[in-house]
Structures are given as C-alpha cells and as structure tokens.
Amino acid sequence: MTTTTHTTRIGVVGGSIAGCAAALAAAQAVPDATVVVFERSAGELRDRGAGIGIQHERFAELVAAGLLDASLPATTNTAREWYAWGGEASGLGKLIWPQPFPFNAYNWGHLHRSLRGRLPSHVEYRGDARVVSASPTESGASVTLADGTVEHFDLLLGADGYRSVVREAMFPGVVPEFAGYLCWRGLSDFAELEGLPTDSFFTVGFPHGHLVAYPIPADDGRRQFNWVLYSMVPPELTGDLRTATSIPPGAASDGLLDFMDALLTRELPPLWAAALRKTALEDVFIQPIYDFEAPAYAKHRMLLLGDAGAVARPHAGAGAVKAMQDAATLLRLWPTATDLDDLATRYDAARRPAGHAVVALARRIGEAQVLHTPDWSAFDEATFVPWLTAQMELPDGTEIGGRRL
C-alpha cells in the first residue's frame, strides 16, 4: 500500500471480540499506525456471552491467522447428541442420533481476554468511552463521544454489534429484525448435575423450540454447564421487540421466567429440566433473536465487522468466528491494497457474501427447529439424518461453524 505523509489513524468502535480482532489486524497490518479502540463499558466484559462452540478447522485457521492462541482452554466434545421426550417418566429422553460433531467449546470471557491480551502495547484501548455517532469526512471518518469530544480517523472500523452507530452512519434506519422468538440462557456448575453425559454437545427438541447445552471451561478449572433454550413466546409476554435489545440477568420479567419454568416442566425430560433449574432465576438472561444483513460492509472510509455487518441467529454457531474472519480478511488484504479506498472495496467484496450466507443458513435452521418444528419424538436415526442434513449446509460451502476462511 502506498504510504501517507502522516501517521495513519485507525479508529475501532467496539472493544468486544470483533473490536479486539479488528484492532489486532490493523496493528499488525500497519505497525506504525495509531489505533484507538472505543469500548462503551468500563472494566472487564463479562456479560456479553457465555459459551462458544468453534469448529476444529475454523479454529485452526484463526490460529494460523494470528488471532487465536492454540492453547485457549476448551472442552473437547465427541458428538452432538439429539434428544426428544416421548413422555418418559425420568431420564434424558429418547436419543435420536449421536451426530459426529468436530467442535470444541470455549468460554466467551477466555476468548475475549486472549484477543485483548494479544493487542500490541501501542494500541490504545479506551474503556468507558461511548461513541454516540459517526460520520464520513473528506479524508476518512469521525466519531463523537458521549462527552462531546470529536475524533477524526483515516479509517473507521465499526465492530460495535447489532446496534452499531457506525452502521447507522452508513445506512440510516437499516436495523435488525425480530425473528419471532427468543432464548433464555444460563450457566451452572457441571459438577452439581446428575445423569448428564460429560463429553458432548446436547440438543433436546420440543414443539416450537429446542434446548442446546454443552460444558465449557470455567475460570477456576471447573466445568460449567452452558445452556440456551429457544422457544416461541406469546407476544403479550415480550412487549415490543422491534428495537434490537437483550435482557440482562436480574432484569427478566416474572412472566418470561414463569413461562420458561412451565416450559421446562411441560416439554423437557426431567434430567434436562433439573439441570436448567440449577441456574438461579436471577442469573438467567434473555436474548430475543434477530437477524440482519447490511447492504454493504464498506462505505466511504467506514468498514463493518462482526454483528455490525451481519447478525446471524445463534443456530449456525458462527457469530464469533465470523467476526474474527472479518478481521483476518482485513489483515490478508491490507498489504496488497493500493490505498484505503481500495482496501474497503476489496474487503466488502470478500466479506459481505460470507456474512450474508451465515445469516441465511441460521434463518433456515431457525425456521426448521423453532418456528416450524417437526414431531421430534417421531424421529429415528434413519428419518432424522436426512431432515437435519438438509438444513446444515448451503451450496457455497457455508456450514454450521461458518465458511472456510
């Protein structure tokens, strides 16, 4: 890339996984640049996620790209076990199929701390720095902070999630759409659970929803039970969810928690219901499900990464991977771009189709496994495998876990 007559300034809005990966890519691609990360939260980010499953090949690609540490703590899993309840009085329910599943499970906090720890010392990571707006300029882009401060950059990377202010500057009024259902999420100590397999991902199907659960490594070496319960919910319990939001621990309404509790009793085999009830109600958080694709990943000197550019329902297991792949692609393209405008054009061409494909795959899975569920208990392996296989891959190679980098 041709050099400029001044120090290149690169701004990154968002200091979560996408933002740290973006800052790391920028710092590696342009070692003499000034890189500033704006993160709205103060302190460590502990409320942004829980468990993350990453496909083995995608993980290896991100290690090779210099974004992940091969020694990141993980739980090794041998299969994804699919269950349904046919009215059994006890136990796990009916095992439909132990699906070969080349994924390991990670702790979101470990992943974020690893990425942030890899940032070079000259990257300025500002916590408690909320960006309220962004705008293009003749020579790049500017951001306005909550305290009124305005800062200018040659390139602005929007890694600020599904409510991105950078995306709003690029495409005003283009926002995620509610998918019509939500999920409850929680963690508990795996050692306190009884009767559950210890080395698998689990899915338990029921009418208009399903449970996904798996063990993840905790900070103290123990294993935690990470669970996500998807279901359609009566609109009178949710209120207006057209504006993208989430409901943190302690903020869920009694109605939504009571609905979850009744769902556990009515739809889940008793061992699974008991496992979820090990999570205190005040520790349950709720994630309404949205999806979205930005019209482009680049406009002027502003680029989008992660959920700012494409929000995929969690079913595809590729949200964090997609964000890191965005950053890895920037790092790969940067050395051969003629200037920042060429970089933006090439980045959009490389990542917009990939992001949109993950959204499409996750929509397909959500339609089949939540909105229009089959009679799960009627499946056996012979009928289940072709039904599931039809959902899990797109013709362009996008699959559960994401597309090859």
Residue, then its C-alpha position, 0 to 999 in steps of 0.5 A: m500500500t502506498t504510504t501517507t505523509h502522516t501517521t495513519r489513524i485507525g479508529v475501532v468502535g467496539g472493544s468486544i471480540a470483533g473490536c479486539a480482532a479488528a484492532l489486532a489486524a490493523a496493528q499488525a497490518v500497519p505497525d506504525a499506525t495509531v489505533v484507538v479502540f472505543e469500548r462503551s463499558a468500563g472494566e472487564l466484559r463479562d456479560r456479553g456471552a457465555g459459551i462458544g462452540i468453534q469448529h476444529e478447522r475454523f479454529a485452526e485457521l484463526v490460529a494460523a491467522g494470528l488471532l487465536d492462541a492454540s492453547l485457549p482452554a476448551t472442552t473437547n466434545t465427541a458428538r452432538e447428541w439429539y434428544a426428544w421426550g416421548g413422555e418418559a417418566s425420568g431420564l434424558g429422553k429418547l436419543i435420536w442420533p449421536q451426530p459426529f460433531p468436530f467442535n470444541a467449546y470455549n468460554w466467551g470471557h477466555l476468548h475475549r481476554s486472549l484477543r485483548g491480551r494479544l493487542p500490541s502495547h501501542v494500541e490504545y484501548r479506551g474503556d468507558a468511552r461511548v461513541v454516540s455517532a459517526s460520520p464520513t469526512e473528506s479524508g476518512a471518518s469521525v466519531t463523537l463521544a458521549d462527552g462531546t469530544v470529536e475524533h477524526f480517523d483515516l479509517l473507521l472500523g465499526a465492530d460495535g454489534y447489532r446496534s452499531v452507530v457506525r452502521e447507522a452512519m452508513f445506512p440510516g434506519v437499516v436495523p435488525e429484525f425480530a425473528g419471532y422468538l427468543c432464548w433464555r440462557g444460563l450457566s451452572d456448575f457441571a459438577e452439581l448435575e446428575g445423569l448428564p453425559t460429560d463429553s458432548f454437545f446436547t440438543v433436546g427438541f420440543p414443539h416450537g423450540h429446542l434446548v442446546a447445552y454443552p460444558i465449557p471451561a470455567d475460570d477456576g478449572r471447573r466445568q460449567f454447564n452452558w445452556v440456551l433454550y429457544s422457544m416461541v413466546p406469546p407476544e403479550l409476554t415480550g412487549d415490543l421487540r422491534t428495537a434490537t435489545s437483550i435482557p440482562p440477568g436480574a432484569a427478566s420479567d416474572g412472566l418470561l421466567d414463569f413461562m420458561d419454568a412451565l416450559l421446562t416442566r411441560e416439554l423437557p425430560p426431567l434430567w434436562a429440566a433439573a439441570l436448567r433449574k440449577t441456574a438461579l432465576e436471577d442469573v438467567f438472561i434473555q436474548p430475543i433473536y434477530d437477524f440482519e444483513a447490511p447492504a454493504y460492509a464498506k462505505h466511504r472510509m467506514l468498514l463493518l465487522g462482526d454483528a455490525g455487518a451481519v447478525a446471524r441467529p445463534h443456530a449456525g454457531a458462527g457469530a464469533v468466528k465470523a467476526m474474527q474472519d472479518a478481521a483476518t480478511l482485513l489483515r490478508l488484504w491490507p498489504t496488497a491494497t493500493d490505498l484505503d479506498d481500495l482496501a474497503t472495496r476489496y474487503d466488502a467484496a470478500r466479506r459481505p457474501a460470507g456474512h450474508a450466507v451465515v445469516a441465511l443458513a441460521r434463518r433456515i435452521g431457525e425456521a426448521q427447529v423453532l418456528h416450524t418444528p417437526d414431531w421430534s419424538a417421531f424421529d429415528e436415526a434413519t428419518f432424522v439424518p436426512w431432515l437435519t442434513a438438509q438444513m446444515e449446509l448451503p451450496d457455497g460451502t457455508e456450514i454450521g461453524g461458518r465458511r472456510l476462511 
